[in-house]
């Protein structure tokens, strides 16, 4: 992923219960061009199934630019191969379950790179 690592620097975009159009509108303020949803996890563990479940829902809504679903997960054993499926020049929205602060429940946080997640711990 080159050229867009600084796209999100700790952007927190609030809660979106039943407000899909507002979420899309707010995301468009930060993202231009093509997007790929990269959903990491497996249904073999309840706590790790969030992302492939979201990927499945995105596919059911008609999005074709999704990597990682319940039926075709992106997980530890195939992660390198699945990363190679990401086209050049797109913005990647990585979706993964994580442990965090109680105050973060229900919020969408957008950040660049893995280092920011380590800072949250």
MDTraj code that builds the backbone (N, CA, C; nanometers):
import mdtraj as md
import numpy as np

residues = "UNK UNK UNK UNK UNK UNK UNK UNK UNK UNK UNK UNK UNK UNK UNK UNK UNK UNK UNK UNK UNK UNK UNK UNK UNK UNK UNK UNK UNK UNK UNK UNK UNK UNK UNK UNK UNK UNK UNK UNK UNK UNK UNK UNK UNK UNK UNK UNK UNK UNK UNK UNK UNK UNK UNK UNK UNK UNK UNK UNK UNK UNK UNK UNK UNK UNK UNK UNK UNK UNK UNK UNK UNK UNK UNK UNK UNK UNK UNK UNK UNK UNK UNK UNK UNK UNK UNK UNK UNK UNK UNK UNK UNK UNK UNK UNK UNK UNK UNK UNK UNK UNK UNK UNK UNK UNK UNK UNK UNK UNK UNK UNK UNK UNK UNK UNK UNK UNK UNK UNK UNK".split()
xyz = np.array([
    [0.0840, -0.1151, 0.0000],
    [0.0000, 0.0000, 0.0000],
    [0.0897, 0.1229, 0.0000],
    [0.0971, 0.1883, -0.1110],
    [0.1843, 0.3044, -0.1185],
    [0.1047, 0.4298, -0.1481],
    [0.1576, 0.5399, -0.0982],
    [0.1022, 0.6685, -0.1354],
    [-0.0120, 0.7206, -0.0512],
    [-0.0763, 0.6368, 0.0305],
    [-0.1927, 0.6851, 0.1034],
    [-0.1884, 0.6479, 0.2506],
    [-0.0705, 0.6141, 0.3004],
    [-0.0592, 0.5707, 0.4386],
    [-0.1013, 0.6783, 0.5378],
    [-0.0962, 0.8053, 0.4963],
    [-0.1312, 0.9142, 0.5867],
    [-0.2766, 0.9586, 0.5727],
    [-0.3560, 0.8837, 0.5011],
    [-0.4940, 0.9250, 0.4747],
    [-0.5727, 0.9490, 0.6030],
    [-0.5650, 0.8581, 0.6971],
    [-0.6343, 0.8730, 0.8239],
    [-0.5302, 0.8843, 0.9343],
    [-0.5357, 0.9889, 1.0092],
    [-0.4455, 1.0033, 1.1236],
    [-0.5313, 1.0168, 1.2470],
    [-0.5835, 0.9059, 1.2933],
    [-0.6627, 0.9084, 1.4151],
    [-0.8008, 0.9677, 1.3984],
    [-0.8607, 0.9547, 1.2817],
    [-0.9959, 1.0060, 1.2598],
    [-1.0952, 0.9144, 1.3300],
    [-1.1779, 0.9694, 1.4150],
    [-1.2846, 0.8925, 1.4777],
    [-1.4161, 0.9441, 1.4232],
    [-1.4922, 0.8542, 1.3646],
    [-1.6215, 0.8923, 1.3092],
    [-1.7264, 0.8225, 1.3932],
    [-1.8000, 0.8928, 1.4766],
    [-1.8976, 0.8466, 1.5747],
    [-1.9745, 0.7198, 1.5485],
    [-2.0919, 0.7115, 1.6035],
    [-2.1775, 0.5934, 1.5942],
    [-2.2761, 0.6081, 1.4790],
    [-2.3106, 0.4957, 1.4178],
    [-2.3999, 0.4970, 1.3020],
    [-2.5035, 0.3863, 1.3118],
    [-2.5936, 0.3969, 1.4043],
    [-2.7009, 0.2984, 1.4123],
    [-2.8100, 0.3377, 1.3134],
    [-2.8316, 0.2525, 1.2138],
    [-2.9348, 0.2736, 1.1124],
    [-2.9181, 0.4056, 1.0385],
    [-2.7939, 0.4477, 1.0148],
    [-2.7665, 0.5714, 0.9429],
    [-2.6665, 0.5460, 0.8301],
    [-2.6926, 0.4475, 0.7468],
    [-2.5983, 0.4081, 0.6430],
    [-2.5639, 0.5216, 0.5483],
    [-2.6611, 0.6015, 0.5092],
    [-2.6332, 0.7100, 0.4158],
    [-2.5405, 0.8141, 0.4769],
    [-2.5556, 0.8418, 0.6058],
    [-2.4677, 0.9367, 0.6730],
    [-2.3262, 0.8810, 0.6800],
    [-2.3109, 0.7525, 0.7065],
    [-2.1783, 0.6913, 0.7097],
    [-2.1106, 0.7065, 0.5743],
    [-2.1814, 0.6743, 0.4674],
    [-2.1243, 0.6864, 0.3329],
    [-2.0848, 0.8310, 0.3061],
    [-2.1701, 0.9242, 0.3422],
    [-2.1416, 1.0665, 0.3222],
    [-2.0160, 1.1078, 0.3989],
    [-2.0048, 1.0660, 0.5234],
    [-1.8886, 1.1025, 0.6042],
    [-1.7608, 1.0367, 0.5522],
    [-1.7697, 0.9126, 0.5060],
    [-1.6516, 0.8457, 0.4506],
    [-1.6022, 0.9163, 0.3248],
    [-1.6951, 0.9654, 0.2442],
    [-1.6560, 1.0333, 0.1195],
    [-1.5776, 1.1615, 0.1464],
    [-1.5878, 1.2160, 0.2649],
    [-1.5075, 1.3330, 0.3004],
    [-1.3598, 1.2963, 0.3098],
    [-1.3315, 1.1702, 0.3357],
    [-1.1944, 1.1256, 0.3570],
    [-1.1401, 1.0361, 0.2467],
    [-1.2269, 0.9753, 0.1684],
    [-1.1840, 0.8771, 0.0686],
    [-1.2286, 0.9210, -0.0698],
    [-1.1348, 0.9219, -0.1620],
    [-1.1651, 0.9475, -0.3032],
    [-1.1168, 0.8265, -0.3824],
    [-1.1899, 0.7872, -0.4834],
    [-1.1475, 0.6758, -0.5669],
    [-1.2013, 0.5419, -0.5193],
    [-1.1429, 0.4355, -0.5723],
    [-1.1886, 0.2995, -0.5455],
    [-1.1493, 0.2536, -0.4053],
    [-1.2358, 0.1722, -0.3467],
    [-1.2159, 0.1192, -0.2122],
    [-1.2284, -0.0328, -0.2163],
    [-1.1434, -0.1007, -0.1403],
    [-1.1546, -0.2448, -0.1191],
    [-1.1704, -0.2668, 0.0311],
    [-1.2691, -0.3467, 0.0686],
    [-1.2898, -0.3833, 0.2085],
    [-1.2137, -0.5130, 0.2339],
    [-1.1194, -0.5088, 0.3272],
    [-1.0382, -0.6258, 0.3605],
    [-1.0772, -0.6689, 0.5014],
    [-1.1516, -0.7786, 0.5101],
    [-1.2134, -0.8237, 0.6357],
    [-1.1374, -0.9442, 0.6895],
    [-1.0660, -0.9244, 0.7999],
    [-0.9762, -1.0263, 0.8539],
    [-1.0403, -1.0995, 0.9711],
    [-1.0439, -1.2306, 0.9643],
    [-1.0952, -1.3109, 1.0748],
    [-1.1459, -1.4456, 1.0275],
    [-1.2012, -1.5213, 1.1204],
    [-1.2525, -1.6549, 1.0896],
    [-1.3755, -1.6830, 1.1745],
    [-1.4640, -1.7657, 1.1238],
    [-1.5825, -1.8025, 1.2014],
    [-1.5514, -1.9167, 1.2989],
    [-1.4281, -1.9601, 1.3048],
    [-1.3904, -2.0678, 1.3968],
    [-1.3803, -2.0195, 1.5415],
    [-1.3817, -1.8880, 1.5591],
    [-1.3779, -1.8289, 1.6923],
    [-1.4785, -1.7142, 1.6949],
    [-1.5720, -1.7188, 1.7878],
    [-1.6770, -1.6172, 1.7928],
    [-1.6188, -1.4767, 1.7970],
    [-1.5166, -1.4541, 1.8773],
    [-1.4578, -1.3218, 1.8901],
    [-1.3853, -1.2733, 1.7666],
    [-1.3527, -1.3653, 1.6767],
    [-1.2785, -1.3295, 1.5561],
    [-1.3667, -1.3305, 1.4320],
    [-1.4960, -1.3488, 1.4490],
    [-1.5849, -1.3625, 1.3335],
    [-1.6489, -1.2313, 1.2895],
    [-1.6230, -1.1227, 1.3607],
    [-1.6858, -0.9947, 1.3273],
    [-1.6568, -0.9524, 1.1838],
    [-1.5301, -0.9485, 1.1452],
    [-1.4941, -0.8983, 1.0129],
    [-1.5476, -0.9844, 0.8985],
    [-1.5312, -1.1177, 0.9028],
    [-1.5872, -1.1947, 0.7920],
    [-1.7401, -1.1869, 0.7862],
    [-1.8030, -1.1667, 0.9009],
    [-1.9480, -1.1468, 0.9018],
    [-1.9825, -1.0154, 0.8310],
    [-1.9085, -0.9092, 0.8611],
    [-1.9302, -0.7806, 0.7937],
    [-1.9034, -0.7952, 0.6441],
    [-1.7961, -0.8681, 0.6080],
    [-1.7667, -0.8909, 0.4669],
    [-1.8804, -0.9626, 0.3958],
    [-1.9393, -1.0599, 0.4621],
    [-2.0536, -1.1323, 0.4057],
    [-2.1719, -1.0377, 0.3866],
    [-2.1990, -0.9534, 0.4861],
    [-2.3090, -0.8567, 0.4734],
    [-2.2839, -0.7583, 0.3604],
    [-2.1599, -0.7126, 0.3455],
    [-2.1277, -0.6216, 0.2353],
    [-2.1525, -0.6889, 0.1009],
    [-2.1092, -0.8147, 0.0878],
    [-2.1344, -0.8893, -0.0363],
    [-2.2840, -0.9032, -0.0632],
    [-2.3610, -0.9333, 0.0422],
    [-2.5051, -0.9481, 0.0260],
    [-2.5705, -0.8173, -0.0163],
    [-2.5105, -0.7046, 0.0203],
    [-2.5617, -0.5725, -0.0189],
    [-2.5190, -0.5362, -0.1609],
    [-2.4370, -0.6216, -0.2233],
    [-2.3999, -0.5990, -0.3626],
    [-2.2588, -0.5472, -0.3858],
    [-2.1802, -0.5311, -0.2792],
    [-2.0425, -0.4865, -0.2968],
    [-1.9580, -0.6035, -0.3470],
    [-1.8851, -0.5808, -0.4540],
    [-1.8002, -0.6864, -0.5095],
    [-1.6553, -0.6691, -0.4662],
    [-1.6228, -0.5551, -0.4115],
    [-1.4859, -0.5226, -0.3732],
    [-1.4583, -0.5595, -0.2276],
    [-1.4865, -0.6860, -0.1935],
    [-1.4720, -0.7355, -0.0567],
    [-1.3795, -0.8570, -0.0574],
    [-1.2810, -0.8540, 0.0301],
    [-1.1924, -0.9689, 0.0504],
    [-1.2124, -1.0137, 0.1945],
    [-1.2597, -1.1373, 0.2135],
    [-1.2823, -1.1926, 0.3467],
    [-1.4286, -1.1985, 0.3841],
    [-1.4852, -1.3179, 0.3743],
    [-1.6246, -1.3418, 0.4116],
    [-1.6296, -1.4696, 0.4962],
    [-1.7466, -1.5018, 0.5471],
    [-1.7612, -1.6254, 0.6241],
    [-1.7233, -1.7468, 0.5382],
    [-1.7689, -1.7487, 0.4121],
    [-1.7415, -1.8626, 0.3245],
    [-1.6007, -1.8618, 0.2655],
    [-1.5370, -1.7454, 0.2601],
    [-1.4045, -1.7327, 0.1999],
    [-1.3218, -1.6340, 0.2840],
    [-1.2806, -1.6764, 0.4039],
    [-1.2169, -1.5838, 0.4975],
    [-1.0734, -1.5458, 0.4597],
    [-1.0336, -1.4271, 0.5073],
    [-0.8931, -1.3839, 0.5061],
    [-0.8466, -1.4004, 0.6495],
    [-0.7593, -1.4968, 0.6734],
    [-0.7191, -1.5275, 0.8112],
    [-0.5701, -1.5567, 0.8154],
    [-0.5195, -1.5864, 0.9314],
    [-0.3752, -1.6004, 0.9509],
    [-0.3106, -1.6964, 0.8513],
    [-0.3756, -1.8091, 0.8220],
    [-0.3126, -1.9105, 0.7370],
    [-0.3076, -1.8720, 0.5891],
    [-0.3883, -1.7747, 0.5466],
    [-0.3868, -1.7367, 0.4051],
    [-0.3710, -1.5862, 0.3847],
    [-0.3297, -1.5151, 0.4882],
    [-0.3262, -1.3697, 0.4845],
    [-0.2371, -1.3154, 0.3736],
    [-0.1188, -1.3707, 0.3576],
    [-0.0281, -1.3209, 0.2536],
    [-0.0875, -1.3366, 0.1139],
    [-0.1508, -1.4497, 0.0874],
    [-0.2130, -1.4714, -0.0434],
    [-0.3298, -1.3754, -0.0656],
    [-0.4095, -1.3534, 0.0395],
    [-0.5259, -1.2658, 0.0267],
    [-0.4830, -1.1202, 0.0067],
    [-0.3744, -1.0785, 0.0696],
    [-0.3234, -0.9416, 0.0520],
    [-0.2848, -0.9186, -0.0938],
    [-0.2332, -1.0211, -0.1597],
    [-0.1947, -1.0090, -0.3008],
    [-0.3148, -0.9842, -0.3915],
    [-0.4359, -1.0093, -0.3435],
    [-0.5573, -0.9860, -0.4230],
    [-0.5954, -0.8385, -0.4288],
    [-0.5357, -0.7559, -0.3442],
    [-0.5703, -0.6137, -0.3399],
    [-0.5125, -0.5445, -0.4623],
    [-0.5968, -0.4795, -0.5420],
    [-0.5462, -0.4095, -0.6611],
    [-0.4608, -0.2883, -0.6216],
    [-0.3702, -0.2504, -0.7083],
    [-0.2877, -0.1309, -0.6864],
    [-0.3747, -0.0053, -0.6956],
    [-0.3387, 0.0952, -0.6187],
    [-0.4007, 0.2261, -0.6314],
    [-0.5370, 0.2423, -0.5679],
    [-0.5784, 0.1501, -0.4832],
    [-0.7084, 0.1623, -0.4174],
    [-0.6882, 0.1977, -0.2705],
    [-0.7916, 0.2501, -0.2096],
    [-0.7915, 0.2696, -0.0654],
    [-0.8427, 0.1421, -0.0028],
    [-0.7710, 0.0894, 0.0954],
    [-0.8111, -0.0332, 0.1626],
    [-0.8705, 0.0028, 0.2978],
    [-0.9919, -0.0443, 0.3207],
    [-1.0525, -0.0324, 0.4526],
    [-1.0450, -0.1703, 0.5151],
    [-0.9560, -0.1825, 0.6134],
    [-0.9389, -0.3087, 0.6845],
    [-1.0381, -0.3173, 0.7982],
    [-1.1073, -0.4280, 0.8060],
    [-1.2065, -0.4494, 0.9112],
    [-1.1620, -0.5696, 0.9922],
    [-1.1546, -0.5496, 1.1237],
    [-1.1102, -0.6555, 1.2124],
    [-1.1685, -0.6296, 1.3498],
    [-1.1946, -0.7348, 1.4234],
    [-1.2376, -0.7199, 1.5619],
    [-1.1139, -0.6914, 1.6451],
    [-1.1311, -0.6117, 1.7477],
    [-1.0172, -0.5858, 1.8360],
    [-1.0672, -0.5592, 1.9769],
    [-0.9770, -0.5765, 2.0702],
    [-1.0085, -0.5413, 2.2071],
    [-0.9755, -0.3940, 2.2245],
    [-1.0528, -0.3260, 2.3036],
    [-1.0269, -0.1848, 2.3234],
    [-1.0967, -0.1325, 2.4470],
    [-1.1029, -0.0037, 2.4553],
    [-1.1643, 0.0618, 2.5693],
    [-1.3160, 0.0568, 2.5573],
    [-1.3827, 0.0504, 2.6708],
    [-1.5289, 0.0467, 2.6721],
    [-1.5876, 0.1708, 2.6045],
    [-1.5202, 0.2828, 2.6171],
    [-1.5694, 0.4074, 2.5565],
    [-1.5651, 0.4038, 2.4038],
    [-1.4952, 0.3064, 2.3465],
    [-1.4855, 0.2956, 2.2006],
    [-1.5946, 0.2089, 2.1395],
    [-1.6740, 0.1423, 2.2217],
    [-1.7787, 0.0545, 2.1700],
    [-1.8777, 0.1365, 2.0878],
    [-1.9071, 0.0873, 1.9680],
    [-2.0035, 0.1538, 1.8810],
    [-1.9454, 0.2649, 1.7964],
    [-1.8149, 0.2864, 1.8030],
    [-1.7520, 0.3915, 1.7239],
    [-1.6687, 0.3303, 1.6126],
    [-1.6585, 0.4022, 1.5036],
    [-1.5726, 0.3614, 1.3937],
    [-1.4471, 0.4462, 1.4011],
    [-1.3329, 0.3814, 1.4077],
    [-1.2059, 0.4525, 1.4124],
    [-1.1278, 0.4225, 1.2862],
    [-1.0794, 0.5257, 1.2206],
    [-1.0022, 0.5107, 1.0989],
    [-0.8615, 0.5597, 1.1249],
    [-0.7645, 0.4736, 1.0994],
    [-0.6249, 0.5070, 1.1251],
    [-0.5381, 0.4423, 1.0196],
    [-0.4189, 0.4964, 1.0031],
    [-0.3251, 0.4405, 0.9059],
    [-0.2218, 0.3541, 0.9754],
    [-0.2038, 0.2329, 0.9276],
    [-0.0975, 0.1460, 0.9741],
    [-0.1257, 0.0762, 1.1050],
    [-0.0394, -0.0201, 1.1365],
    [-0.0553, -0.1009, 1.2570],
    [-0.0019, -0.0293, 1.3803],
    [0.0886, 0.0630, 1.3644],
    [0.1502, 0.1291, 1.4787],
    [0.0461, 0.2003, 1.5633],
    [-0.0517, 0.2633, 1.5025],
    [-0.1537, 0.3355, 1.5792],
    [-0.2283, 0.2407, 1.6715],
    [-0.2589, 0.1203, 1.6251],
    [-0.3306, 0.0250, 1.7090],
    [-0.2481, -0.0119, 1.8310],
    [-0.1181, -0.0215, 1.8177],
    [-0.0335, -0.0512, 1.9328],
    [-0.0391, 0.0617, 2.0343],
    [-0.0550, 0.1858, 1.9892],
    [-0.0634, 0.2995, 2.0790],
    [-0.1903, 0.2963, 2.1626],
    [-0.2954, 0.2306, 2.1132],
    [-0.4218, 0.2230, 2.1851],
    [-0.4144, 0.1280, 2.3033],
    [-0.3219, 0.0327, 2.2987],
    [-0.3151, -0.0711, 2.4034],
    [-0.2678, -0.0153, 2.5356],
])
top = md.Topology()
chain = top.add_chain()
for i, resn in enumerate(residues, 1):
    res = top.add_residue(resn, chain, resSeq=i)
    for name in ("N", "CA", "C"):
        top.add_atom(name, md.element.get_by_symbol(name[0]), res)
traj = md.Trajectory(xyz[None], top)
